[in-house]
Amino acid sequence: AKWGQGGEQIVAQGYGGSVHIWSADMSVQPPLFTPLPCITGHFAPATDLSWEPTRGTYLLSASKDQTARLWANTDEGWRELGRPQVHGYDMTSLVCVGGGRARGGEV
């Protein structure tokens, strides 16, 4: 699981490839977290997630389905924008490093 910027969202990967996001209502204490519609698309367990570091409006996910996927929060919810890397091996980690760049690795 990873916290979004400002601690107002948390995202976690699911075993079946789904990505779950919860949004916090910071007007109450302790904050109340509400689930948002699930992001789906991976066909195997998601292994890592990384928020875009400057505004947190994009999310990268890696999976054992041998893809990395780029997601964006739109007016209709989170949508897949693309697959920046179809890598042919199980990616276990990735990180957004800013400026539209990312790095990934395997164990």
C-alpha positions in Angstrom: 0.0 0.0 0.0 1.1 3.6 -0.7 -0.1 6.9 0.6 -0.9 9.7 -1.9 0.3 13.2 -1.5 -1.1 14.9 1.6 -2.2 11.6 3.1 -5.7 12.0 1.6 -5.6 8.8 -0.5 -4.2 5.4 0.0 -3.8 2.8 -2.8 -3.2 -0.9 -2.4 -2.7 -3.7 -5.0 -4.9 -6.8 -5.0 -3.8 -10.4 -5.4 -6.0 -10.8 -8.6 -4.5 -7.8 -10.3 -6.9 -5.1 -9.1 -5.8 -1.8 -7.6 -7.9 -0.4 -4.7 -8.0 3.3 -3.7 -9.5 4.9 -0.7 -10.1 8.6 -0.3 -10.0 10.4 3.1 -12.6 12.9 4.4 -10.2 15.1 6.4 -13.0 17.2 7.8 -13.6 14.6 10.5 -11.2 13.2 13.1 -10.1 10.6 12.8 -10.4 10.8 9.0 -13.0 8.7 7.4 -11.8 6.6 4.4 -14.2 5.8 1.6 -13.4 3.3 -1.1 -13.3 4.5 -4.7 -14.2 2.3 -7.7 -11.6 -0.3 -8.2 -8.9 0.0 -11.0 -8.8 -3.2 -13.0 -6.7 -4.3 -15.9 -3.9 -6.5 -14.7 -4.4 -10.2 -15.2 -2.0 -11.3 -12.4 -1.1 -10.0 -9.0 0.0 -6.4 -8.9 3.5 -6.3 -7.3 4.2 -2.5 -6.8 2.6 0.9 -7.1 4.1 4.4 -7.4 2.4 7.8 -7.3 3.7 10.5 -9.7 5.7 12.6 -7.2 4.8 16.2 -8.0 1.0 16.3 -7.9 0.0 12.7 -7.4 -2.4 12.7 -10.4 -0.9 9.7 -12.0 -0.2 6.2 -10.7 2.1 3.5 -12.1 1.5 -0.2 -11.3 3.6 -3.3 -12.1 2.3 -6.8 -12.2 3.2 -10.4 -12.7 1.3 -10.2 -15.9 4.5 -8.7 -17.2 3.2 -5.2 -17.8 3.5 -1.8 -16.2 0.5 0.4 -16.5 0.0 4.2 -16.2 -3.3 5.4 -14.7 -4.8 8.9 -14.4 -7.5 10.3 -12.3 -10.1 11.8 -14.7 -13.6 13.2 -14.2 -15.0 9.7 -14.7 -12.6 8.1 -12.2 -9.2 6.4 -12.6 -8.5 5.3 -16.2 -5.6 3.4 -17.9 -3.6 5.8 -20.1 -1.1 3.4 -21.4 1.4 0.6 -20.8 4.8 2.3 -20.7 6.5 -1.1 -20.5 5.5 -4.5 -21.6 8.6 -6.2 -20.4 8.4 -9.9 -20.9 9.4 -10.7 -17.3 7.8 -10.4 -13.9 8.5 -6.8 -12.7 8.5 -6.6 -8.9 9.2 -2.9 -8.2 8.9 0.5 -9.9 9.2 4.1 -9.0 8.1 7.4 -10.6 11.1 9.7 -10.6 9.5 12.8 -12.1 9.7 14.5 -15.4 7.7 11.7 -17.0 10.3 9.1 -16.1 10.1 5.8 -14.2 12.4 3.0 -13.2 11.5 -0.7 -12.6 13.3 -3.8 -11.5 12.9 -7.5 -10.8 14.2 -9.8 -8.0 
